[in-house]
């Protein structure tokens, strides 16, 4: 496994784990699920951190597929450069920091937006490297 695929795996694991704080928040706030809750979803308010955790998870899910597609396309094209490795690493670490900042509610320096943008730029540069090989 090359390093870019390793970062893709780490990103998949991160994305796959981000639902856990949401469920913990639901259970701490509303108690364990009951048969009635399966029929009619509870609507009582959740703490702000639970809502932020849910948004962080959804955002990670939404952004995973494009990143995965680029990494897997690079694998199929046998494109592995120091730039693609840097893009994969930056993407993973920015997404990890984004999740932590998002759930914590840290708002200084527009950190969440900056981290999202850093990850997006890493994805975009990675995609451009591949597109330049095709054209």
Residue pairs with C-beta under 8 A, 6 or more apart in sequence:
1 9
2 75
2 80
3 80
3 85
3 88
3 89
4 71
4 74
4 75
4 80
4 84
4 85
4 88
5 71
5 75
7 71
7 85
7 88
7 89
7 91
7 92
8 67
8 68
8 71
8 72
8 88
10 92
11 64
11 67
11 68
11 91
11 92
11 95
12 64
12 68
14 60
14 92
14 95
14 96
14 99
15 57
15 60
15 61
15 64
18 53
18 56
18 57
18 60
18 99
19 57
21 49
21 50
21 53
21 57
21 103
22 50
22 53
22 54
22 57
25 46
25 47
25 49
25 50
25 53
26 46
26 50
27 33
29 44
29 46
29 47
29 50
30 37
30 42
30 44
30 46
48 105
49 103
49 104
49 105
52 102
52 103
52 104
52 105
53 102
53 103
55 102
56 98
56 99
56 102
56 103
59 98
59 102
59 116
60 95
60 99
63 95
63 119
63 120
63 123
66 123
67 91
67 123
67 126
70 123
70 126
70 127
70 130
71 88
71 126
73 130
74 80
74 84
74 126
74 129
74 130
77 130
77 133
79 129
79 130
79 133
81 129
83 125
83 126
83 129
84 126
84 129
86 122
87 122
87 123
87 125
87 126
87 129
88 122
88 126
90 118
90 119
90 122
91 119
91 122
91 123
91 126
94 115
94 116
94 118
94 119
94 122
95 115
95 119
97 111
97 115
98 112
98 115
98 116
98 119
101 111
101 112
101 115
102 112
106 112
